[in-house]
Amino acid sequence: MNKPILAIDIGSTKICAIIGEIKDGQMEIAGHGISKSQGIKKGAISNIELASQSIKHAVDDAKRVAGINPTTATISISGAYVKSLKSSGVVNIPNQEISINEINRVMQTALYNANIPNEFEILHVLPYKFKIDEQDFIEDPNGMNASRMEVDTHIIMTGKSNLGNLKKAVHAAGIEISKVVLSGYASSLAVLSENDRERGVAVIDLGGQTSNLVVHAGNAIQYNDFLSVGSNHITNDLSIALHTPLDVAEELKISKGSLLQTAGGEVRLSIIGDEENLNLVSLDIVHNIIYSRMEETLVILADQLAKSGLKEQLGAGIILTGGMTLIEGTRELAQALIPNIPIRVGQPTNITNISEDLNSPEFSTVIGLLQYESGKHTEYELEGSKTMLHSKEYKHKDSLQDIANLQNMDGVQKPKISVSTPSFKDEKESDIDLFKDLSQEPKKNQNNPIDNFMDWAKKIF
């Protein structure tokens, strides 16, 4: 029986927990639970106790539906306090053949060369470009012959305090953490095809209070960014402009919200502070409020995409996902604002036995977490514990001790590359024994004045 996988998407508006099982190479959903987020604002924990209660409620519902009780989970982390940097590494290949050991070693070297601030902790080290000897653009160096290998990596890290608070909230809900995955990375795993990865693609996840951008070009993610704006801001805009309660504004957004030109009409809304009267509002006004906020959000994200310098490498275009894409006309507006690049709305793929409720862009992140834990991550990766993730088999198991280990140097996590020392037992055994004897000879007391005087007298006479 396959071990069940528990994935928890800790979002700003909802907590979603899903339990999945791999059967015949395909992921199947056994159960899920959803709860309203509490103690979480703009992707960060603001109240550990409230957040843990929301997490526990969603997980308990998922366990009850699935009839399974997993105790460890893969969780998402918002891009709110995430930073990234580039780093490269170079290693020599002693036996002229590249194995998983050498790929691990060159990635650890790239991490060693990175300048990671003390207050940050690693989430992902993603290699997007390999080079062997003088040959560039290597897709997979495993098994190739070479004397030298280089790698360029994209390193994603987050603040230790933010990650620590997130882990405390999950632990308080009675769940152990297996892996922590950037939410934008998880969303991309759920909606990307192999063709998308090969051609280059940007994934924009439009969530409740936040939006995430990741650009997958080459072998892995090369760029990620974050915007603290989501669909909740549209709800707030409607509430303020129309003087109506938040719950009424949310229902209005879901039922009447559209970015396409409407045929007009009116709607009656409750008024804040007035329980007796209703306000008659034109749907054209509703349309304009939603359009203005969505346009602003997409323009900022388009600027971030241009800033990445990878816009010309997006052969597969842009994929929009997340709950905010459910607003009618989102793709059409994005296409008008970002011309000459194909844009489509993406929803979870490669999942069987998925309910209609979960087959929606708003659940891309949690489905991507299931994919990540099942091995559908980037082909090679160092995750948070500096462990190498891959789908290959080790070719040289007798040399596993030569894989790079990590040690703390000057307060920063740095890898330590172990070097095997040749044996001198056959040709140098007598010299080693000689040094042993000398080391065992009793030493004179250098502080004894009589011994010092005798040594001085012997030198003179």
ZASEGU-102712 format. One record per residue (C-alpha): residue in one letter; x, z, y. Coordinates in steps of 0.2 Angstrom, whole numbers, padded with zeros to 4 digits, always signed. Example, Ala and Ser with C-alpha at 12.3 -4.5 7.8 and 13.67 -1.06 7.14 Angstrom:
residues 2
a+0062+0039-0022/s+0068+0036-0005/
end
This chain:
residues 461
m+0000+0000+0000/n+0007-0005+0017/k+0010+0009+0029/p-0003+0009+0043/i+0002+0006+0061/l-0005+0015+0076/a-0003+0007+0093/i-0008+0016+0109/d-0010+0007+0125/i-0009+0020+0139/g-0016+0011+0154/s-0022+0016+0171/t-0040+0013+0168/k-0042+0015+0149/i-0033+0022+0134/c-0034+0010+0119/a-0029+0016+0101/i-0029+0003+0087/i-0024+0006+0068/g-0018-0010+0059/e-0012-0014+0042/i-0001-0029+0036/k-0010-0038+0022/d-0003-0055+0015/g+0009-0056+0030/q-0006-0055+0042/m-0011-0040+0053/e-0028-0033+0050/i-0037-0021+0062/a-0043-0005+0052/g-0051+0004+0067/h-0049+0007+0086/g-0054+0019+0099/i-0056+0018+0118/s-0057+0032+0131/k-0057+0032+0150/s-0040+0036+0157/q-0037+0053+0165/g-0021+0060+0172/i-0014+0043+0174/k-0012+0034+0191/k-0004+0017+0193/g+0004+0018+0176/a+0012+0035+0178/i+0007+0052+0171/s+0000+0063+0185/n-0008+0076+0174/i+0000+0079+0157/e-0015+0089+0150/l-0029+0077+0156/a-0018+0062+0149/s-0016+0070+0132/q-0034+0074+0131/s-0038+0055+0134/i-0025+0050+0122/k-0032+0061+0108/h-0049+0056+0111/a-0045+0037+0108/v-0034+0041+0093/d-0047+0052+0085/d-0060+0038+0087/a-0048+0026+0079/k-0044+0037+0064/r-0062+0041+0061/v-0067+0022+0060/a-0052+0017+0050/g-0052+0032+0038/i-0033+0033+0040/n-0023+0047+0048/p-0006+0040+0054/t+0004+0053+0063/t+0017+0041+0073/a+0013+0028+0085/t+0021+0014+0095/i+0016+0016+0114/s+0016+0006+0129/i+0024+0011+0146/s+0019+0003+0162/g+0031-0007+0173/a+0028+0005+0188/y+0045+0014+0186/v+0054+0001+0176/k+0070-0008+0182/s+0081-0021+0174/l+0098-0029+0176/k+0109-0042+0168/s+0124-0039+0157/s+0136-0049+0146/g+0147-0045+0132/v+0162-0054+0122/v+0169-0050+0105/n+0181-0058+0093/i+0176-0063+0076/p+0189-0057+0064/n+0183-0065+0048/q+0178-0081+0057/e+0160-0079+0052/i+0146-0072+0062/s+0135-0059+0053/i+0122-0046+0060/n+0136-0034+0062/e+0145-0045+0075/i+0128-0049+0084/n+0125-0030+0085/r+0143-0027+0091/v+0142-0040+0105/m+0125-0033+0111/q+0132-0016+0111/t+0147-0022+0121/a+0135-0030+0133/l+0126-0013+0135/y+0143-0004+0137/n+0147-0016+0151/a+0131-0012+0160/n+0130+0000+0174/i+0116+0011+0169/p+0112+0025+0181/n+0111+0043+0175/e+0093+0045+0179/f+0088+0030+0168/e+0085+0027+0150/i+0086+0011+0140/l+0070+0003+0134/h+0075-0014+0128/v+0091-0024+0127/l+0086-0042+0125/p+0099-0056+0122/y+0093-0073+0130/k+0109-0083+0128/f+0122-0084+0115/k+0139-0094+0116/i+0151-0096+0102/d+0169-0102+0106/e+0165-0116+0118/q+0148-0121+0112/d+0134-0116+0123/f+0115-0114+0121/i+0116-0106+0104/e+0098-0102+0097/d+0104-0091+0083/p+0122-0087+0080/n+0119-0079+0063/g+0129-0087+0049/m+0139-0098+0060/n+0158-0100+0060/a+0167-0095+0076/s+0182-0085+0082/r+0173-0078+0098/m+0155-0074+0103/e+0148-0071+0120/v+0130-0065+0125/d+0120-0063+0141/t+0107-0049+0140/h+0092-0043+0150/i+0092-0024+0150/i+0075-0015+0154/m+0076+0003+0158/t+0065+0017+0165/g+0067+0033+0174/k+0070+0048+0162/s+0057+0059+0171/n+0043+0046+0169/l+0047+0043+0151/g+0048+0062+0147/n+0031+0065+0155/l+0024+0051+0145/k+0031+0057+0129/k+0025+0075+0133/a+0007+0069+0135/v+0008+0059+0118/h+0016+0074+0109/a+0002+0086+0116/a-0011+0074+0108/g-0002+0078+0091/i+0006+0061+0089/e+0025+0057+0086/i+0032+0042+0095/s+0040+0028+0085/k+0044+0016+0099/v+0041+0014+0117/v+0038-0004+0123/l+0036-0011+0141/s+0017-0016+0143/g+0021-0033+0149/y+0033-0037+0135/a+0019-0031+0122/s+0006-0042+0131/s+0018-0057+0129/l+0020-0054+0111/a+0001-0055+0108/v-0002-0071+0118/l+0013-0082+0115/s+0016-0095+0102/e+0032-0101+0095/n+0031-0117+0106/d+0028-0107+0121/r+0044-0097+0118/e+0054-0113+0115/r+0048-0121+0131/g+0049-0106+0143/v+0033-0097+0149/a+0028-0084+0161/v+0015-0071+0157/i+0005-0062+0170/d-0005-0047+0164/l-0018-0042+0177/g-0024-0025+0173/g-0035-0011+0180/q-0023-0003+0193/t-0007-0013+0190/s-0001-0031+0186/n+0015-0036+0176/l+0025-0052+0176/v+0037-0057+0162/v+0046-0073+0161/h+0052-0079+0143/a+0065-0092+0144/g+0079-0095+0132/n+0079-0083+0117/a+0070-0068+0126/i+0063-0061+0142/q+0074-0065+0157/y+0064-0057+0171/n+0051-0044+0173/d+0042-0037+0188/f+0027-0026+0193/l+0014-0025+0206/s+0003-0010+0209/v-0013-0020+0211/g-0027-0023+0199/s-0045-0026+0196/n-0049-0008+0202/h-0044-0013+0219/i-0058-0026+0219/t-0070-0012+0215/n-0064-0001+0229/d-0065-0015+0241/l-0083-0019+0236/s-0087+0000+0238/i-0080+0002+0255/a-0086-0015+0262/l-0104-0013+0255/h-0105+0006+0257/t-0110+0008+0239/p-0104+0020+0226/l-0089+0016+0215/d-0100+0014+0199/v-0112+0003+0207/a-0097-0008+0214/e-0090-0009+0197/e-0106-0015+0189/l-0108-0028+0203/k-0090-0034+0200/i-0094-0036+0181/s-0111-0044+0183/k-0110-0054+0198/g-0091-0056+0202/s-0085-0074+0203/l-0072-0084+0212/l-0081-0100+0210/q-0093-0106+0224/t-0110-0097+0221/a-0127-0104+0224/g-0131-0090+0236/g-0144-0076+0233/e-0145-0058+0237/v-0143-0041+0228/r-0150-0024+0231/l-0137-0010+0231/s-0137+0009+0232/i-0130+0016+0248/i-0118+0031+0249/g-0127+0046+0255/d-0144+0038+0255/e-0153+0040+0238/e-0170+0033+0244/n-0165+0016+0252/l-0157+0001+0245/n-0145-0011+0255/l-0149-0030+0253/v-0132-0039+0252/s-0128-0058+0251/l-0119-0063+0236/d-0108-0074+0247/i-0101-0058+0255/v-0098-0051+0237/h-0089-0068+0233/n-0078-0067+0249/i-0073-0049+0246/i-0067-0053+0228/y-0059-0069+0232/s-0049-0061+0246/r-0041-0048+0235/m-0038-0059+0220/e-0030-0072+0231/e-0018-0059+0239/t-0014-0053+0221/l-0010-0070+0215/v+0000-0075+0230/i+0011-0060+0228/l+0014-0063+0210/a+0018-0081+0213/d+0031-0076+0226/q+0039-0064+0212/l+0039-0079+0200/a+0048-0089+0213/k+0060-0075+0216/s+0065-0075+0197/g+0074-0092+0199/l+0066-0097+0183/k+0051-0107+0189/e+0059-0124+0184/q+0061-0118+0166/l+0043-0115+0163/g+0039-0129+0152/a+0024-0120+0144/g+0018-0115+0161/i+0009-0098+0165/i-0002-0088+0154/l-0014-0076+0162/t-0020-0061+0152/g-0027-0043+0155/g-0045-0037+0160/m-0044-0044+0178/t-0045-0062+0170/l-0062-0059+0165/i-0068-0062+0183/e-0075-0080+0183/g-0064-0093+0191/t-0047-0083+0190/r-0038-0098+0181/e-0045-0110+0194/l-0039-0100+0209/a-0022-0097+0201/q-0020-0116+0198/a-0024-0120+0216/l-0012-0107+0222/i+0002-0112+0210/p+0001-0131+0209/n+0011-0142+0197/i+0012-0129+0183/p+0000-0128+0169/i-0010-0111+0169/r-0021-0105+0155/v-0030-0088+0150/g-0022-0081+0135/q-0030-0069+0122/p-0023-0060+0106/t-0018-0072+0092/n-0012-0070+0074/i-0024-0056+0071/t-0036-0056+0057/n-0052-0046+0054/i-0053-0043+0073/s-0069-0038+0081/e-0077-0048+0095/d-0074-0033+0106/l-0055-0033+0104/n-0053-0052+0105/s-0052-0052+0123/p-0037-0053+0136/e-0040-0035+0141/f-0033-0029+0124/s-0017-0040+0124/t-0006-0026+0127/v-0012-0015+0112/i-0012-0030+0100/g+0006-0034+0106/l+0011-0016+0101/l+0005-0019+0084/q+0014-0036+0083/y+0030-0027+0089/e+0030-0013+0076/s+0026-0026+0063/g+0042-0035+0067/k+0036-0049+0078/h+0048-0044+0092/t+0062-0054+0100/e+0073-0060+0086/y+0087-0048+0091/e+0085-0033+0101/l+0092-0016+0104/e+0077-0004+0107/g+0077+0013+0116/s+0087+0022+0102/k+0101+0008+0103/t+0095+0003+0086/m+0097-0015+0082/l+0080-0024+0078/h+0080-0040+0068/s+0072-0049+0053/k+0088-0054+0045/e+0097-0046+0030/y+0115-0039+0031/k+0128-0050+0023/h+0142-0038+0023/k+0135-0021+0019/d+0153-0014+0015/s+0157-0016+0033/l+0142-0006+0040/q+0153+0007+0046/d+0161-0005+0059/i+0144-0007+0068/a+0145+0000+0086/n+0139+0018+0088/l+0134+0026+0105/q+0142+0040+0113/n+0139+0049+0130/m+0153+0044+0142/d+0153+0052+0160/g+0134+0056+0158/v+0130+0038+0154/q+0125+0031+0137/k+0139+0020+0131/p+0143+0012+0115/k+0158+0016+0105/i+0166+0002+0095/s+0174+0008+0079/v+0190-0001+0074/s+0196+0000+0056/t+0215+0005+0054/p+0226-0003+0041/s+0233+0007+0027/f+0252+0011+0027/k+0252+0020+0011/d+0262+0007+0001/e+0276+0002+0013/k+0277+0017+0024/e+0273+0032+0012/s+0290+0039+0014/d+0290+0039+0033/i+0273+0047+0033/d+0279+0061+0021/l+0295+0063+0032/f+0283+0066+0047/k+0273+0078+0037/d+0289+0088+0033/l+0295+0089+0051/s+0278+0094+0057/q+0278+0109+0045/e+0296+0115+0050/p+0294+0131+0059/k+0297+0130+0078/k+0309+0141+0088/n+0301+0153+0100/q+0305+0143+0116/n+0302+0159+0126/n+0315+0170+0117/p+0330+0173+0129/i+0342+0176+0115/d+0338+0159+0106/n+0340+0150+0123/f+0357+0158+0126/m+0363+0153+0109/d+0357+0135+0111/w+0366+0135+0128/a+0382+0142+0120/k+0383+0130+0106/k+0382+0115+0118/i+0397+0122+0128/f+0408+0127+0113/
end
